[in-house]
Every structure is written in structure tokens, then in C-alpha cells.
Amino acid sequence: MSDFRSLSDLERLLKEHFDPRLILHGVTFGDPKVMSKVLKEIKRDLGGSEGRPSEDLLIKAIRKFELKGDTDTFTELKYLCYGAETPVGPQKYRIIEDKHSFELLLKAVEKKNSKQLRRCFQGLLSSYFRFDPKQPANQKGSENWSQLKGFLKKVLFPIYQSSKDRGVIPEWLATLHEHNNLLNDNPCKRYADSLIRGTTQELQEVCIGLGIESSSWVWDQAFLAYVQMVCDMRDEPFMSHLNGVLELINRKGQIHLPEAMAIEATSHCVIRYSKCANTIEHPYLRDTCVRKIGNPMLERTKWDALVDNEPARQMVTSWIKQQLIKDFFELLAQDGAADIRRLKYWLKWEKHITELWFYLGDMAFSDQRPAFKNVRERMGGSIRQLVEASRPENNAFVMRIGEYLVIEFSTKNNAMFIYQAEDASPDMKRQYRTTQRLKNLKGSLGKHSHQRSWESTFDQVLRRRLGQSN
């Protein structure tokens, strides 16, 4: 019976708007403005989506409600529902941040008949998706947002059932009924499965069906659910999916994450990786950590705040030290010929190195080839400049090991120099140094040449200095 009634309504509307008298004596038939208006009214009367009202209309209704605490018309009430999260005026007043006003709004909506309740529901749903309670600036409205979620969840079924009884279920309402998970505590876990398979189709379809904007928290939470699902996997599948997560973090996928979300996802991934049975260096994860969080050797406070996991910090620190040692003795070595002996030797001491500095000569400091740009990015704040006009290819590598500073140079025929760190460190803070100055810092404890079996000699010197037995 309800199907016939809805078809009768449609027939009546069409007759009214296309009455021959109106066509002949009114506007021109086919006028796009008139047809758009007719279509909008038909959609409204049959339960369809009207779309978000203009910002001017929302602001006008919100200002009036802020002053009076009440509405004069149903249209104004509907506008308040769509604009519950909209900031207004110099003080950026938002209904969702005003506990008293927000409760008045929900009570007013709850009193409406089924048709009006459905239209207000759609407006409140729009505000629900637009307001992100996890944003630091939105903390004041997070409690009301949770109340809104509960309200929407409570009235969803009655509204759906009422539309079903009428025989006309709007597409957006059918979509929400199918995806009522969006009103639960873990709203986007459902979409993690499709993201694991490398597709955003289901997420895109539900967002189109509900008019959810690309800036909505729904996309962020879906991605985090995906990250969490990957991190909950056993080691082998986690490793196989990690690069896919890192692609999205680095904005190389279909979802472009806000920076805060990318940082949070990076934190989840690096903590999970540190728990693997084999924590072999993962260059993509290492570089992502440095890019999104920072160098843990230089930015310990930031790492503690954003990651707060010491095993993860130590793991990435070790990776970075190993890579920087490789960079110095491979890329920055004299004539581009890797110094394999020194590379292997200092990699052995990596775990004892607590700080690193790199004094780059003019060639390495200004070289614009990608490999050199990448090295300088990894070195970050540990770069200093080595000024030596006669040898622009020379570079210096300074390591702190215990209470000592050890300096190696990239060009051949240079010894290893060792200093008392307490005496030499103040002088090291300067940005510019010459090779001669680096060879004559305060607190000198001698130099050692790279002759014959120099590795064993260096071992003896360093172990004696550190109080280690052979």
C-alpha cells in the first residue's frame, strides 16, 4: 500500500509543477533552475538527501540560537543540526562545544515527527562526520560528540523502520543502516580488511553514499584500523604488509593522511617492528621514522613524546648509526672507492658510539646528486662544515665513544685521532672547522695510523680507554 502512496505523491508533484498553465504562462519549460528546484523538492518529499545548506544560512541560524537558545521554525532547527560543529564569530563559537545548547538541540530534535526527525538526523550525521574529537583543538567538544554518537545510534533503527514502513528508504539511510558500524566504538575496523587487500573501494562507496568529506575523521580512523590490523599480525605477514603501510604514510597511496596521523601510524609500525624476532635493518622504515619523527640520536625528547618505546628508539638509533658509518666510508670516501676495512671496523664499534658529527668538505657539502642529498638528510643536525680550500674532497667523521672523541678522515694518509671528550667537546660545537684544527683539539690523547694490522692496535687503545678486557 505504501508503494502506491509514494507513487501517487510523485504523480501529484509532477502534475503540479508541469501544469500546462504554468508552462504556458509561467517560466519556460526546461528552465534548469526550475527543474533543479523541482528535483530537490521531489527528493526531499521522498526522503532523499538535500545536501548541506550554505554556510551563510548555517551561521545566521547559529547566531540566533546562541542568543535566544531556541528556534522559530523547523528550517532553523535543521540548519542547527547541520551546523552543530561550525565555528561562528571571532570567538569561534560552536554548539557542539556548548553543553547546555547542545542538549537543548538534541531535545528539540527528539520531539519532532518521524519525517522531521529524519531530516534533522541527516544534519546531525553530517556534523558527526565533520567533527574530529581527537584533534587537540576539538577536545572541548569531544564529550558532546560522544553524546551525539549515542543519540544517532539510538534513533537510527526507528528512523529506518519508519522509512521502510512508508516504502521509501533514502539511499543515504540504507547505506548507514548497512554501515551502522560507523556509530560504534571502533567505527572503521570493518574497512581495514579491504585496505589490507590494497583497495579503498568500500570506503569510497560508503563516503559517497553518506556525503562524508575526504577531510573527515572516517578516513583517518579507517587507516589507523588498517595499521592496527597489520601490527596485530604475526611477524611474517606483518613484514609483508609493512611497505604498503609505509607507502600510505609517505603519501604515495590513495589516502593522503594528515601529518599527525602519519606520525601516529609510524609510531605503531616502529614499535611493532622492534618486537619482531629478527630486527634486521629496514631502510624504508628507518627513513620514514627520521622523516616523520626525527633522528632519535638528536631528538630524544621528541621520540619519547611521540613513540615512548625505548627498544624501538634504540633499534632505529642503531640503524641510523650503521647507515651513517656506511655513508661515510662508502659514498664520502676518497675517489668514491669504498674503504671497506675501516667500514667493517667501525660497524663493529657501532653499539658503543653515542653521538656522531660529520664535517663535510665543499664537495660533499654542496653536491646536488640524489645520493648526496639523501646522505645530508640522514645526517641532519649532525652536519658541520669543513673548510679547506686545498682539499675540498676531504671530510671528517667524529664519534663519541664513552668519555672520548674519535676522529677519522675520508681521504687517505690521515691517522685516527682520539681526544678527551670533556676537553674537546666545547670546541666541537662550532659550525666551521679546518682539518688542521680538528687534528689539534684540546684534550689530545694521541693519534694512530692505519698501518699493517691497525685494527688490533685500535682495539687495544679503545678497550684500554673504556676499561674493557680483551
Residue pairs with C-beta under 8 A, 6 or more apart in sequence:
2 165
2 166
2 167
2 168
3 167
5 166
5 167
6 46
6 166
6 167
6 168
9 45
9 46
10 42
10 46
13 38
13 41
13 42
13 45
17 34
17 38
17 41
18 29
23 29
27 34
40 50
42 48
43 49
43 50
44 50
44 119
46 168
46 170
47 115
47 118
47 163
47 166
47 168
47 169
47 170
47 173
48 170
48 171
48 172
49 122
49 170
49 171
49 172
49 211
50 119
50 122
51 211
52 82
52 126
52 211
53 78
53 79
53 82
53 83
55 86
57 79
58 79
58 82
58 83
58 86
59 83
59 86
59 88
60 79
61 71
61 76
61 79
61 80
61 83
62 79
62 80
62 83
62 86
62 88
62 93
62 95
63 88
63 89
64 71
64 76
65 71
65 76
65 80
65 95
65 101
65 105
66 88
66 93
66 95
66 101
69 101
69 104
70 104
71 77
71 80
71 108
74 112
74 116
77 105
77 108
77 109
77 112
77 120
78 116
78 119
78 120
78 123
79 123
80 95
80 105
80 123
81 105
81 109
81 120
81 121
81 122
81 123
81 124
81 126
81 127
82 123
82 126
82 127
83 95
83 123
83 127
84 94
84 95
84 96
84 102
84 105
84 123
84 124
84 127
84 131
84 148
85 94
85 95
85 96
85 127
85 130
85 131
85 141
86 94
86 127
87 93
87 94
88 94
94 141
95 101
95 102
95 105
96 102
96 127
96 131
96 141
96 144
96 145
96 148
97 140
97 141
97 144
99 143
99 144
102 144
102 147
102 148
106 147
106 148
106 151
109 117
109 120
109 121
109 124
110 117
110 151
110 155
112 120
114 158
114 159
114 162
117 155
117 159
118 159
118 162
118 163
118 170
118 173
121 152
121 155
121 156
121 159
122 172
124 148
124 151
124 152
125 152
125 176
125 210
126 211
127 148
128 145
128 148
128 149
128 152
129 210
129 212
129 213
129 216
129 217
129 218
130 213
130 216
131 138
131 141
131 145
131 217
132 138
132 216
132 217
132 220
133 139
133 141
133 142
133 145
133 146
133 217
134 142
134 217
134 220
138 145
149 183
152 183
153 180
153 183
153 184
156 176
156 177
156 180
156 183
159 173
160 169
160 173
160 177
163 169
163 170
163 173
169 177
171 209
172 209
172 210
172 211
175 206
175 209
175 210
176 182
176 210
179 190
179 206
179 210
181 187
181 188
181 189
181 190
182 188
182 206
182 210
182 218
186 225
187 218
187 221
188 218
188 221
188 222
188 224
188 225
189 225
189 229
191 202
191 203
191 206
191 222
191 225
191 226
192 222
192 225
192 226
192 228
192 229
193 229
194 200
194 201
194 202
194 203
195 203
195 222
195 223
195 225
195 226
196 226
196 229
196 230
196 241
198 244
200 254
200 255
203 218
203 219
203 222
206 212
207 213
207 214
207 216
207 218
207 219
212 218
219 255
220 257
220 258
220 261
223 248
223 255
223 257
223 261
223 265
224 261
224 264
224 265
224 268
226 245
227 245
227 265
227 268
227 269
228 268
230 238
230 241
230 242
230 244
230 245
230 269
230 272
231 238
231 268
231 269
231 271
231 272
233 241
235 276
235 277
235 278
238 272
238 273
238 276
239 276
242 269
242 273
242 282
242 284
242 285
243 284
244 253
245 265
245 269
246 269
246 284
246 285
246 288
247 253
248 254
248 255
248 257
248 265
249 257
249 262
249 265
249 266
249 269
249 288
249 292
250 262
250 288
250 291
251 257
251 262
257 265
259 292
262 292
263 292
263 293
263 306
266 288
266 289
266 292
266 293
267 293
267 306
267 307
267 309
269 285
269 288
270 285
270 289
270 307
270 309
270 312
270 315
270 316
271 307
271 309
271 312
273 279
273 282
273 285
273 312
273 315
274 309
274 311
274 312
274 315
275 311
279 315
281 319
281 322
281 323
282 319
283 323
286 316
286 319
286 320
286 323
287 378
289 296
289 316
290 316
290 320
290 377
290 378
290 380
293 299
293 302
293 303
293 306
293 307
294 302
294 303
294 380
295 320
295 378
295 380
295 381
295 382
296 303
296 313
296 316
296 317
296 320
297 317
297 320
297 321
297 355
297 356
297 382
298 380
298 381
298 382
300 313
303 313
304 313
307 313
318 350
318 351
320 378
321 350
321 353
321 356
322 347
322 350
323 378
324 356
324 358
324 378
324 379
324 382
325 343
325 346
325 347
325 350
325 397
326 343
326 347
327 375
327 378
327 379
328 358
328 395
328 397
328 408
328 410
329 338
329 339
329 340
329 342
329 343
329 346
329 410
330 338
330 339
330 343
331 371
331 372
331 375
332 360
332 364
332 375
332 395
332 410
333 339
333 410
334 393
334 410
334 411
334 412
339 410
341 450
341 455
342 408
342 450
345 455
345 458
346 353
346 399
346 408
349 399
349 401
349 462
352 401
352 402
352 466
353 399
353 400
353 401
354 400
354 401
354 402
355 382
355 399
355 400
356 382
356 397
356 398
356 399
356 400
357 382
357 383
357 384
357 397
357 398
357 428
358 379
358 382
358 383
358 384
358 395
358 396
358 397
358 398
359 384
359 385
359 386
359 395
359 396
359 397
359 398
359 433
359 438
360 376
360 383
360 384
360 385
360 386
360 395
361 386
361 388
361 391
361 392
361 393
361 394
361 395
362 387
362 389
362 392
363 392
363 393
364 372
364 375
364 393
364 395
365 376
365 383
365 385
365 386
367 373
376 383
384 430
384 431
384 432
384 433
385 431
385 432
385 433
386 394
386 395
386 396
386 433
386 434
386 435
386 438
387 432
387 433
387 434
388 394
388 434
388 435
391 411
391 435
393 410
393 411
394 409
394 410
394 411
394 435
395 409
395 410
396 407
396 408
396 409
396 410
396 433
396 435
396 438
397 407
397 408
397 409
397 410
398 405
398 406
398 407
398 428
398 438
399 405
399 406
399 407
399 408
400 406
400 421
401 462
401 466
402 421
402 465
402 466
403 420
403 421
403 422
403 465
404 418
404 419
404 420
404 421
404 445
404 462
404 465
404 466
405 418
405 419
405 420
405 421
405 424
405 425
405 428
405 441
406 416
406 417
406 418
406 419
406 462
407 416
407 417
407 418
407 419
407 438
407 439
408 414
408 416
409 435
415 447
415 448
415 449
415 450
416 447
416 448
416 449
416 450
416 458
417 438
417 439
417 441
417 444
417 446
417 447
418 444
418 445
418 446
418 447
418 448
418 461
418 465
419 441
419 442
419 443
419 444
419 445
420 442
420 443
420 444
420 445
421 443
422 443
423 441
423 442
423 443
424 441
424 442
424 443
424 444
427 437
427 441
427 442
428 441
439 447
445 465
448 454
448 457
448 458
448 461
459 470
460 470
462 468
463 469
463 470
